[in-house]
Amino acid sequence: MEVYLESVQVRHRAAEKQAPNAIDTLQLKLSRGEHIAIIGPSGSGKTTLLQAIATGIEPFQGEVKLGGVNPWKLSARALKKLRSRLFYAPQVPPLPPRQRVVTALSSARLPHLSLYDSVLNLLVPRFAQPAYEALSAFDLEDKLWQRVDRLSGGERQRVGLAKALMSSAELWLIDEPLSALDPKRCHQAIESLVREATRRKVTLVVSLHQVDIARRMFPRIAGLRHGQLVFDLDRESLTETDLKRLYENFEHELNDPPEPDGEQDINATTVGPVVIACR
């Protein structure tokens, strides 16, 4: 799916009047099947950018087009249909703690099921084999029938990524997918996403704090700071000077990234970011 943002400005409803825009006059164009990593300091607008592309936040200025269509000019029914072609993965996966993993993964197929089939799927999961294959890409196939609240934080994050493989979406928007993973799992997770996105010709947009992984795995890298693009370059053209300019006064994020949470257990009632219904 093609993505086109023209002079987009986004402001959160709860923001104070004097606060700057979360996204400020941003332009971005992605071709079908293109892969891009969005990097930048904390609070630079990476999550907001993904939510704007995912039709979760309407810009107050500028235009967003997905597949050549402005989603905010569609009827409610047409917008719902467009959203079924997108997959948005927040940093904290919205996985019901008492559900089995197979059921949680099957929710990626709900946009294409009738109400009857959706309810039936809660009782008798219909997509056990595809779910098993999706989990296998992240070394989680043995967790297929476990309850979500029995998983560690890192396992839950990988289950959230496996949902992308369960979907038939043409655009994957993945927000900070590595925050709970150890270095080995980080590389495996990104490699699995990139490999499957390439095979399916899916457009892939991933926000990352891990600059080294972005440079290794993505042919195109965009740097975001204060809601504005500092650069949008192919990885061969990206220099250390570009990175220093992006992370100026945030050197700790560039040189000493925070330790991952690894496979620690997390509280099952942890509240994640607002979930965008675009599966």
Backbone bond lengths (Angstrom), bond angles and torsions (degrees), N, CA, C in turn:
res aa  C-N    CA-C-N  psi(-1)  N-CA   C-N-CA  omega(-1)  CA-C   N-CA-C  phi
1 M - - - 1.464 - - 1.529 109.98 -
2 E 1.312 116.30 133.95 1.455 120.98 177.56 1.530 109.99 -77.79
3 V 1.313 115.82 144.60 1.466 122.43 178.28 1.520 108.15 -125.79
4 Y 1.320 116.06 132.01 1.466 120.02 -178.86 1.526 108.87 -139.84
5 L 1.313 116.54 121.72 1.464 122.60 175.19 1.522 108.14 -119.43
6 E 1.317 115.83 126.49 1.457 121.80 -177.88 1.526 109.70 -121.95
7 S 1.343 116.17 111.05 1.474 122.43 176.13 1.530 112.03 50.71
8 V 1.310 116.09 43.38 1.458 121.19 -174.92 1.527 110.88 -77.18
9 Q 1.337 115.11 132.24 1.456 122.07 173.90 1.527 108.19 -125.43
10 V 1.335 115.07 129.94 1.463 120.89 -178.79 1.514 108.64 -127.29
11 R 1.320 114.35 137.07 1.471 120.60 178.56 1.521 107.88 -135.63
12 H 1.321 116.72 129.28 1.458 120.01 179.14 1.525 110.76 -70.34
13 R 1.317 115.48 143.16 1.467 119.94 -176.89 1.520 112.23 -61.30
14 A 1.321 116.67 -33.97 1.463 120.17 -176.46 1.527 113.06 -85.83
15 A 1.319 117.15 0.01 1.463 120.01 -176.78 1.529 110.90 -70.15
16 E 1.328 115.61 145.30 1.456 119.89 176.32 1.525 110.37 -69.04
17 K 1.326 116.34 157.33 1.460 120.79 -174.88 1.516 112.55 -59.79
18 Q 1.337 116.43 -37.61 1.466 119.80 -177.05 1.527 112.38 -83.78
19 A 1.317 117.73 -5.94 1.464 120.77 -178.68 1.531 110.41 -70.10
20 P 1.325 117.78 143.90 1.469 119.85 177.85 1.520 111.50 -70.36
21 N 1.319 115.71 164.47 1.456 120.05 177.12 1.523 109.98 -65.13
22 A 1.330 116.08 143.77 1.462 119.88 176.49 1.527 110.56 -68.59
23 I 1.328 116.58 -36.70 1.462 123.40 172.31 1.512 106.87 -128.26
24 D 1.323 116.66 128.96 1.461 119.84 -170.31 1.521 111.15 -127.29
25 T 1.339 115.30 107.20 1.467 123.25 174.04 1.535 111.21 50.10
26 L 1.304 115.31 56.43 1.462 121.62 -174.82 1.519 111.12 -99.00
27 Q 1.330 114.88 136.78 1.458 121.21 176.46 1.531 109.38 -122.38
28 L 1.318 115.87 133.91 1.457 120.81 -178.62 1.524 108.96 -155.30
29 K 1.323 115.70 137.34 1.457 120.30 178.72 1.522 109.03 -135.14
30 L 1.339 116.34 126.59 1.456 122.61 179.01 1.520 109.46 -124.41
31 S 1.315 115.57 133.78 1.464 120.43 176.19 1.519 109.89 -84.44
32 R 1.302 115.86 163.17 1.468 120.75 178.21 1.531 109.81 -59.63
33 G 1.332 116.00 130.18 1.453 121.30 178.12 1.513 115.01 82.65
34 E 1.326 118.17 1.96 1.465 120.84 -179.45 1.521 110.42 -78.96
35 H 1.331 116.69 149.29 1.457 122.80 178.87 1.524 109.30 -118.37
36 I 1.335 116.23 133.48 1.456 120.57 -179.36 1.526 110.29 -142.62
37 A 1.321 116.29 140.99 1.456 122.51 173.34 1.523 108.62 -104.61
38 I 1.330 115.95 134.14 1.458 121.86 175.70 1.519 107.83 -104.86
39 I 1.321 117.65 117.59 1.460 121.34 -179.77 1.523 108.93 -119.01
40 G 1.328 115.50 165.28 1.453 120.02 178.45 1.511 110.88 155.76
41 P 1.331 117.56 166.53 1.467 121.50 -178.24 1.528 111.22 -63.74
42 S 1.315 115.54 163.89 1.462 120.75 174.32 1.531 109.57 -59.03
43 G 1.322 115.68 137.72 1.455 119.98 179.57 1.505 115.00 79.39
44 S 1.335 116.75 12.75 1.467 119.38 -177.59 1.520 113.24 -82.39
45 G 1.347 117.99 -10.60 1.462 120.51 178.37 1.518 114.04 108.42
46 K 1.317 118.05 11.81 1.465 120.61 -176.63 1.535 112.10 -62.21
47 T 1.326 115.90 -47.38 1.467 119.63 179.58 1.522 110.99 -64.61
48 T 1.331 116.38 -42.44 1.465 119.92 179.04 1.520 111.37 -61.54
49 L 1.321 116.93 -38.96 1.458 120.47 178.25 1.521 110.68 -61.58
50 L 1.333 117.24 -45.90 1.464 120.26 179.22 1.528 111.05 -63.52
51 Q 1.323 116.88 -39.49 1.461 120.02 179.30 1.529 111.57 -67.05
52 A 1.312 116.88 -35.20 1.467 119.70 177.21 1.521 111.08 -66.18
53 I 1.340 116.35 -41.03 1.464 119.59 177.36 1.525 110.37 -67.26
54 A 1.334 116.67 -33.69 1.462 121.50 -178.30 1.530 112.97 -79.64
55 T 1.311 117.53 6.78 1.468 124.74 -179.79 1.527 111.54 63.98
56 G 1.319 117.09 27.10 1.452 120.58 176.03 1.513 112.66 -88.82
57 I 1.335 116.97 -23.02 1.467 122.72 178.60 1.518 107.54 -132.62
58 E 1.311 116.05 127.24 1.472 120.23 177.98 1.525 109.56 -86.76
59 P 1.327 118.06 127.67 1.473 119.62 177.41 1.518 110.36 -68.13
60 F 1.337 115.76 145.23 1.469 118.29 177.35 1.521 111.24 -86.33
61 Q 1.339 115.81 -10.97 1.461 120.26 174.62 1.517 108.15 -149.13
62 G 1.325 115.78 153.13 1.455 120.15 -179.07 1.514 111.43 86.47
63 E 1.324 114.83 -174.51 1.466 119.81 -173.93 1.524 111.12 -139.65
64 V 1.323 114.47 137.62 1.458 122.27 172.38 1.523 107.91 -110.80
65 K 1.328 116.54 132.52 1.457 120.52 175.33 1.524 109.29 -128.50
66 L 1.314 116.26 132.26 1.454 123.35 177.75 1.517 108.29 -121.48
67 G 1.318 116.14 118.52 1.453 118.96 -175.22 1.511 112.28 60.68
68 G 1.337 116.38 31.57 1.457 121.23 178.84 1.510 114.74 82.19
69 V 1.336 117.69 4.98 1.470 121.75 -175.15 1.520 109.89 -119.71
70 N 1.333 116.48 135.91 1.452 121.80 172.72 1.529 107.88 -81.94
71 P 1.339 118.24 110.94 1.466 119.49 -174.50 1.519 113.78 -62.59
72 W 1.334 116.21 -26.83 1.459 119.07 -174.96 1.523 112.34 -82.52
73 K 1.308 117.05 0.07 1.465 121.25 174.20 1.529 111.73 -106.26
74 L 1.332 116.49 5.92 1.452 121.75 -179.65 1.524 111.23 -90.64
75 S 1.312 115.69 159.47 1.458 120.39 171.17 1.526 108.70 -70.05
76 A 1.326 116.79 164.94 1.462 120.77 179.93 1.532 110.70 -58.83
77 R 1.311 116.43 -39.40 1.470 120.01 -179.30 1.525 110.88 -68.18
78 A 1.323 116.67 -42.59 1.465 120.12 -179.96 1.523 111.11 -68.23
79 L 1.338 116.72 -36.02 1.465 120.22 178.07 1.527 110.24 -65.39
80 K 1.321 117.16 -40.69 1.458 120.81 177.50 1.525 110.94 -61.35
81 K 1.315 116.03 -40.13 1.468 120.45 178.77 1.523 110.88 -66.10
82 L 1.341 116.61 -40.68 1.461 120.02 177.31 1.520 110.96 -63.24
83 R 1.325 117.12 -42.55 1.454 120.90 -179.43 1.528 112.19 -63.30
84 S 1.325 116.91 -26.31 1.465 119.50 177.63 1.520 111.75 -68.22
85 R 1.330 116.89 -13.66 1.466 121.38 178.65 1.526 111.82 -95.02
86 L 1.347 116.34 3.08 1.460 122.10 179.92 1.517 109.56 -115.09
87 F 1.329 115.53 152.61 1.465 120.06 170.51 1.518 107.81 -132.06
88 Y 1.327 116.34 120.15 1.456 122.24 178.78 1.521 108.61 -113.75
89 A 1.327 117.44 124.45 1.451 123.04 179.26 1.519 109.07 -113.60
90 P 1.341 119.07 107.20 1.462 120.56 176.60 1.517 110.73 -71.19
91 Q 1.319 115.40 166.27 1.464 120.37 -177.06 1.527 111.55 -60.94
92 V 1.329 116.91 -39.19 1.463 121.62 175.73 1.519 107.46 -103.99
93 P 1.333 118.86 108.84 1.467 120.96 -174.43 1.532 111.22 -62.29
94 P 1.329 117.91 132.29 1.467 120.90 178.95 1.532 110.61 -80.81
95 L 1.317 116.68 73.12 1.463 122.39 -177.00 1.528 109.14 -103.44
96 P 1.329 118.98 118.52 1.467 120.80 178.09 1.530 110.79 -57.25
97 P 1.315 118.86 123.87 1.471 120.79 -171.29 1.519 114.47 -61.88
98 R 1.333 118.22 -29.76 1.464 119.95 -175.78 1.531 112.92 -92.76
99 Q 1.309 117.10 -1.38 1.463 120.41 177.08 1.522 110.34 -80.70
100 R 1.331 114.38 152.74 1.457 118.72 169.57 1.524 108.77 -76.33
101 V 1.300 115.89 154.43 1.464 121.13 -177.97 1.524 110.57 -58.21
102 V 1.317 118.22 -42.17 1.467 120.99 -178.74 1.527 110.80 -60.06
103 T 1.324 117.35 -37.53 1.471 120.78 179.54 1.519 110.84 -71.99
104 A 1.339 116.06 -41.03 1.460 119.68 178.55 1.526 111.22 -61.68
105 L 1.333 116.79 -40.72 1.459 120.11 178.69 1.524 111.56 -68.29
106 S 1.327 116.47 -35.50 1.466 120.17 -178.04 1.517 112.36 -63.94
107 S 1.342 117.03 -19.91 1.458 119.73 179.32 1.524 112.17 -61.93
108 A 1.334 117.34 -20.86 1.467 120.10 177.17 1.519 111.53 -66.02
109 R 1.335 117.51 -18.33 1.470 121.45 179.70 1.531 112.46 -94.53
110 L 1.332 118.20 -6.00 1.461 121.29 -173.54 1.524 114.47 -58.43
111 P 1.355 119.83 -36.09 1.469 117.77 -179.40 1.515 113.86 -59.03
112 H 1.325 117.31 -17.35 1.455 120.16 -176.67 1.531 112.25 -110.44
113 L 1.339 117.19 11.13 1.454 121.56 179.61 1.522 110.55 -111.20
114 S 1.326 116.27 151.91 1.456 120.86 172.83 1.521 109.08 -72.85
115 L 1.334 116.36 167.19 1.462 120.09 178.39 1.521 110.48 -60.19
116 Y 1.329 116.79 -41.51 1.464 120.72 -179.99 1.530 110.75 -61.56
117 D 1.331 116.51 -47.33 1.464 120.06 -179.27 1.523 111.58 -66.33
118 S 1.335 116.89 -33.03 1.460 120.25 178.71 1.517 111.05 -65.37
119 V 1.337 116.48 -43.92 1.461 120.47 178.62 1.525 110.28 -67.40
120 L 1.329 116.84 -41.92 1.460 120.89 179.75 1.526 111.01 -62.15
121 N 1.323 116.05 -36.20 1.464 119.97 -179.36 1.526 112.26 -64.14
122 L 1.348 117.32 -27.36 1.459 120.38 176.67 1.518 111.10 -67.00
123 L 1.330 116.48 -30.67 1.457 120.76 -178.03 1.521 111.91 -88.93
124 V 1.342 115.25 -42.69 1.462 121.29 -179.20 1.530 108.24 -131.30
125 P 1.339 117.68 94.90 1.471 120.04 -177.77 1.517 112.25 -54.92
126 R 1.330 115.57 128.32 1.458 121.36 -175.10 1.523 113.04 -93.12
127 F 1.325 117.40 -13.45 1.456 119.72 -169.82 1.530 111.83 -119.85
128 A 1.322 115.85 41.03 1.462 119.89 -177.21 1.525 112.01 -62.36
129 Q 1.341 117.96 -41.87 1.461 119.80 -177.78 1.526 112.18 -67.62
130 P 1.349 119.23 -49.60 1.470 118.44 175.64 1.526 112.84 -60.31
131 A 1.334 116.97 -35.13 1.460 119.94 178.11 1.526 110.65 -66.14
132 Y 1.301 116.62 -40.70 1.468 121.37 177.34 1.524 110.42 -60.52
133 E 1.335 116.81 -44.30 1.464 120.85 -179.64 1.528 111.25 -66.41
134 A 1.338 116.73 -38.61 1.467 119.87 178.51 1.527 110.65 -65.56
135 L 1.310 116.73 -41.92 1.465 120.54 178.41 1.524 111.54 -66.39
136 S 1.330 116.46 -33.62 1.468 120.31 -179.03 1.526 111.35 -60.53
137 A 1.330 116.84 -31.77 1.469 120.12 179.84 1.522 111.54 -65.09
138 F 1.348 116.58 -17.99 1.466 121.16 -178.97 1.535 111.20 -119.57
139 D 1.318 116.48 19.28 1.476 122.21 178.95 1.527 112.06 57.76
140 L 1.329 116.39 40.91 1.465 120.52 -178.01 1.525 112.30 -124.99
141 E 1.324 117.80 16.75 1.458 119.22 -174.52 1.526 113.08 -60.07
142 D 1.330 117.21 -26.25 1.466 120.34 -179.74 1.532 112.39 -76.43
143 K 1.347 116.90 -4.63 1.461 120.72 179.77 1.532 112.07 -98.47
144 L 1.306 118.18 7.18 1.466 121.97 -171.07 1.531 112.38 -54.09
145 W 1.331 117.88 -44.90 1.451 121.41 -173.85 1.526 112.70 -102.04
146 Q 1.323 118.04 9.06 1.451 120.10 178.02 1.527 111.43 -81.07
147 R 1.325 116.25 157.75 1.452 120.71 172.78 1.517 109.66 -78.23
148 V 1.321 114.91 147.70 1.462 120.73 -177.32 1.523 111.22 -59.76
149 D 1.335 117.53 -39.04 1.465 119.08 -177.00 1.527 113.32 -73.56
150 R 1.321 116.79 1.85 1.473 120.46 173.89 1.530 111.67 -97.74
151 L 1.318 116.20 -0.20 1.464 121.01 -177.92 1.519 110.96 -93.08
152 S 1.325 115.90 154.01 1.463 120.26 172.56 1.524 109.63 -77.50
153 G 1.332 115.66 171.58 1.466 119.31 179.72 1.518 112.46 -60.56
154 G 1.348 116.75 -43.53 1.461 120.13 179.54 1.520 112.27 -65.44
155 E 1.335 116.74 -36.94 1.466 120.05 178.71 1.520 110.98 -66.59
156 R 1.323 116.37 -39.43 1.468 119.18 178.12 1.526 110.97 -63.70
157 Q 1.315 115.59 -40.17 1.461 117.30 -179.68 1.517 110.59 -64.46
158 R 1.319 117.51 -39.09 1.465 120.20 178.05 1.525 112.07 -69.31
159 V 1.336 117.81 -34.16 1.466 119.99 174.20 1.524 109.74 -62.99
160 G 1.339 116.41 -40.42 1.466 119.74 176.69 1.514 112.28 -59.43
161 L 1.333 117.27 -37.10 1.459 120.88 177.75 1.530 111.18 -72.91
162 A 1.325 116.55 -34.24 1.468 119.94 178.50 1.524 111.44 -63.17
163 K 1.327 117.08 -25.30 1.470 119.85 177.64 1.517 111.38 -61.88
164 A 1.333 117.01 -31.39 1.465 119.78 177.66 1.520 110.23 -60.35
165 L 1.331 116.07 -41.14 1.458 120.92 -179.41 1.523 111.20 -69.92
166 M 1.320 117.42 -23.77 1.470 121.63 177.91 1.520 111.72 -78.36
167 S 1.313 116.84 -23.03 1.460 120.32 -175.47 1.526 110.72 -82.78
168 S 1.318 114.89 164.77 1.464 120.91 173.91 1.527 110.31 -107.42
169 A 1.330 115.76 23.52 1.461 121.10 -175.52 1.527 112.01 -67.49
170 E 1.316 115.34 152.50 1.457 122.71 179.03 1.528 111.77 -99.02
171 L 1.324 116.20 -8.72 1.462 122.16 -179.51 1.515 108.10 -139.28
172 W 1.345 116.07 120.60 1.464 121.79 176.67 1.511 109.12 -106.68
173 L 1.323 116.26 126.01 1.464 123.30 178.55 1.522 106.80 -118.49
174 I 1.321 116.32 107.56 1.461 121.82 -170.57 1.529 109.17 -116.77
175 D 1.338 115.97 118.00 1.464 121.39 -174.39 1.524 110.81 -101.47
176 E 1.327 116.77 116.39 1.466 123.72 175.63 1.531 112.07 44.31
177 P 1.341 118.35 64.98 1.459 120.64 -173.27 1.520 115.30 -78.90
178 L 1.333 118.54 -1.84 1.465 120.50 -170.69 1.522 113.60 -117.14
179 S 1.314 118.22 7.92 1.465 120.36 -171.43 1.528 113.20 -65.49
180 A 1.323 118.37 -25.99 1.470 120.90 -177.40 1.525 112.49 -108.55
181 L 1.342 116.85 14.37 1.464 120.09 -173.72 1.525 111.63 -112.46
182 D 1.326 115.43 147.66 1.459 120.34 174.46 1.531 108.76 -77.72
183 P 1.339 119.26 167.10 1.470 121.38 -174.22 1.526 114.05 -54.22
184 K 1.329 117.91 -41.68 1.463 120.29 -179.69 1.517 111.18 -62.69
185 R 1.337 116.10 -46.26 1.464 120.46 179.99 1.521 111.58 -67.50
186 C 1.341 117.25 -31.98 1.471 120.43 177.32 1.523 111.06 -56.69
187 H 1.326 115.81 -50.89 1.462 119.84 -177.79 1.527 110.93 -66.11
188 Q 1.319 116.87 -40.33 1.463 119.71 179.91 1.527 110.96 -63.41
189 A 1.337 116.71 -43.20 1.458 120.83 -177.60 1.528 111.28 -62.74
190 I 1.335 116.50 -47.97 1.463 119.87 -178.95 1.533 110.63 -66.27
191 E 1.317 117.04 -41.97 1.460 120.06 178.43 1.529 111.19 -59.34
192 S 1.331 117.49 -40.95 1.460 120.90 179.38 1.520 111.21 -65.58
193 L 1.330 116.74 -43.61 1.463 120.25 179.00 1.526 111.51 -62.57
194 V 1.330 115.55 -48.11 1.471 119.92 -177.99 1.527 110.65 -64.47
195 R 1.318 117.01 -42.97 1.470 120.93 -179.70 1.532 111.34 -60.70
196 E 1.332 116.76 -46.96 1.464 119.86 -178.55 1.518 111.60 -70.63
197 A 1.332 117.16 -38.64 1.463 119.77 177.69 1.524 110.88 -63.04
198 T 1.326 117.10 -38.89 1.464 121.36 177.69 1.520 110.70 -65.42
199 R 1.315 116.70 -44.57 1.465 121.16 -178.19 1.523 111.25 -63.18
200 R 1.328 116.72 -37.25 1.464 121.14 -176.21 1.526 113.04 -93.20
201 K 1.344 116.82 -3.04 1.466 121.88 -176.31 1.529 111.18 60.48
202 V 1.332 115.76 39.98 1.458 122.73 178.96 1.525 109.53 -88.97
203 T 1.320 116.79 139.65 1.457 121.57 172.14 1.528 108.04 -75.92
204 L 1.327 116.45 128.58 1.466 121.39 -172.75 1.521 110.06 -122.82
205 V 1.333 115.82 123.03 1.463 122.35 176.45 1.520 107.22 -123.96
206 V 1.332 116.70 119.23 1.461 121.80 -176.38 1.518 109.30 -127.44
207 S 1.333 117.03 128.03 1.460 120.02 172.54 1.524 108.43 -91.54
208 L 1.322 116.13 135.92 1.462 121.30 -173.75 1.519 111.56 -140.29
209 H 1.339 115.75 148.41 1.452 121.70 166.51 1.527 110.89 -97.65
210 Q 1.342 116.45 -18.24 1.465 121.36 -176.34 1.529 109.50 -84.98
211 V 1.334 115.63 93.76 1.459 121.27 -175.61 1.526 111.64 -62.97
212 D 1.337 116.80 -37.89 1.459 119.58 -178.68 1.524 111.77 -63.80
213 I 1.321 117.65 -38.67 1.465 121.23 178.55 1.520 109.89 -70.23
214 A 1.307 117.18 -40.09 1.476 120.04 177.40 1.521 110.79 -59.00
215 R 1.326 116.88 -43.84 1.470 120.53 -177.66 1.528 111.33 -70.31
216 R 1.292 116.82 -30.12 1.466 119.90 -177.53 1.530 112.56 -81.97
217 M 1.340 117.46 -36.37 1.455 120.50 -167.87 1.527 114.68 -105.51
218 F 1.340 117.97 -14.56 1.461 119.58 -174.02 1.523 110.89 -119.79
219 P 1.325 116.70 130.74 1.464 119.84 -179.76 1.524 112.96 -72.39
220 R 1.320 116.51 -18.37 1.460 120.65 -178.03 1.521 109.16 -134.03
221 I 1.319 115.86 136.51 1.466 121.00 -176.69 1.523 108.56 -134.18
222 A 1.337 115.05 130.10 1.465 120.76 177.05 1.524 108.53 -114.54
223 G 1.323 116.26 135.78 1.460 122.17 178.56 1.514 110.38 -104.19
224 L 1.325 116.28 125.12 1.464 121.69 -177.01 1.521 109.79 -115.75
225 R 1.321 115.65 133.66 1.473 121.11 179.36 1.523 108.35 -148.40
226 H 1.330 116.85 128.45 1.467 121.93 -178.72 1.531 111.25 53.29
227 G 1.335 116.00 36.09 1.459 120.20 176.22 1.515 115.27 77.56
228 Q 1.328 117.13 6.02 1.458 120.81 -178.88 1.527 110.26 -122.38
229 L 1.324 115.69 149.55 1.457 120.05 176.61 1.527 109.64 -76.73
230 V 1.329 115.07 120.49 1.460 120.29 175.00 1.522 109.69 -83.09
231 F 1.334 116.35 -36.57 1.468 121.31 174.72 1.518 109.47 -156.50
232 D 1.300 116.08 159.85 1.461 124.44 174.98 1.527 105.54 -144.71
233 L 1.335 116.65 96.61 1.457 121.85 -166.98 1.527 111.50 -133.40
234 D 1.329 115.69 156.48 1.456 118.91 166.36 1.523 107.86 -75.22
235 R 1.327 116.93 155.36 1.468 119.54 -170.47 1.522 112.92 -64.19
236 E 1.330 118.01 -28.16 1.462 120.06 179.06 1.527 111.24 -67.74
237 S 1.327 116.25 -27.12 1.468 120.10 -177.95 1.525 113.20 -89.48
238 L 1.329 116.86 -14.23 1.461 120.69 -177.46 1.526 110.60 -72.68
239 T 1.311 117.39 127.42 1.462 122.12 -177.00 1.529 110.96 -114.89
240 E 1.321 115.24 166.36 1.452 120.16 175.99 1.525 110.90 -63.83
241 T 1.314 116.77 -30.61 1.462 120.07 176.86 1.520 110.83 -63.81
242 D 1.330 116.90 -41.17 1.466 120.99 176.50 1.527 110.80 -59.60
243 L 1.315 116.19 -43.76 1.462 120.66 -178.39 1.523 111.47 -67.50
244 K 1.322 116.86 -40.38 1.463 119.73 179.21 1.524 110.19 -65.12
245 R 1.322 116.10 -37.09 1.464 119.16 178.10 1.540 110.70 -66.72
246 L 1.326 116.26 -37.31 1.464 120.93 -179.83 1.521 111.26 -67.66
247 Y 1.335 116.04 -41.94 1.461 120.86 -174.08 1.530 113.02 -102.02
248 E 1.309 117.47 18.78 1.454 120.51 178.03 1.516 110.70 -55.00
249 N 1.315 116.41 128.16 1.467 124.57 -175.02 1.528 112.82 71.40
250 F 1.341 116.37 5.80 1.461 121.25 174.08 1.526 108.83 -127.49
251 E 1.332 117.00 34.29 1.456 120.50 -173.35 1.529 112.51 -58.35
252 H 1.338 117.36 -27.63 1.465 119.79 -179.46 1.514 111.49 -64.01
253 E 1.336 117.04 -29.52 1.463 119.61 179.25 1.517 111.50 -77.00
254 L 1.316 116.93 -29.82 1.457 120.64 -179.97 1.520 111.54 -81.49
255 N 1.311 117.16 -43.19 1.458 120.84 -172.89 1.523 114.37 -95.88
256 D 1.321 116.55 -25.71 1.460 119.75 -176.52 1.517 109.42 -137.21
257 P 1.346 118.16 71.03 1.454 121.14 -177.11 1.515 111.02 -62.22
258 P 1.348 117.73 152.25 1.453 120.39 -178.45 1.516 111.99 -63.69
259 E 1.333 114.92 147.52 1.452 119.45 179.50 1.525 109.90 -65.86
260 P 1.333 118.05 139.10 1.456 119.96 177.50 1.517 110.38 -70.51
261 D 1.334 115.26 158.53 1.449 120.19 179.81 1.518 111.90 -76.96
262 G 1.325 117.11 -10.16 1.455 121.48 -179.99 1.506 111.51 60.55
263 E 1.351 116.60 -138.47 1.443 121.01 -177.03 1.523 111.72 -102.97
264 Q 1.335 117.19 32.56 1.448 120.06 179.35 1.513 110.24 -66.97
265 D 1.334 116.39 150.49 1.453 121.21 172.07 1.516 108.34 -74.19
266 I 1.328 116.10 145.31 1.450 120.47 174.57 1.509 108.46 -126.63
267 N 1.312 115.91 156.74 1.448 120.11 -178.39 1.509 110.38 -64.66
268 A 1.311 116.44 132.50 1.465 121.06 -175.38 1.504 112.20 -67.50
269 T 1.338 117.35 -16.13 1.458 119.10 -178.02 1.512 112.49 -98.83
270 T 1.336 117.38 11.26 1.461 120.79 178.82 1.522 110.45 -56.73
271 V 1.311 117.05 131.83 1.454 121.00 -179.04 1.503 109.19 -90.23
272 G 1.328 117.81 124.70 1.447 122.23 -179.65 1.505 110.99 -95.58
273 P 1.323 116.79 -172.71 1.448 120.75 178.44 1.511 111.82 -67.06
274 V 1.303 117.10 165.99 1.463 121.45 177.99 1.515 109.33 -58.18
275 V 1.325 116.43 131.68 1.468 121.14 -177.66 1.511 108.65 -87.83
276 I 1.306 116.30 131.79 1.451 122.20 178.18 1.511 109.22 -95.95
277 A 1.297 117.46 124.30 1.468 120.48 -175.52 1.515 109.93 -83.14
278 C 1.329 115.79 81.44 1.465 118.79 -178.72 1.521 110.58 -131.60
279 R 1.329 117.25 24.17 1.465 120.30 176.44 1.517 110.87 -86.84
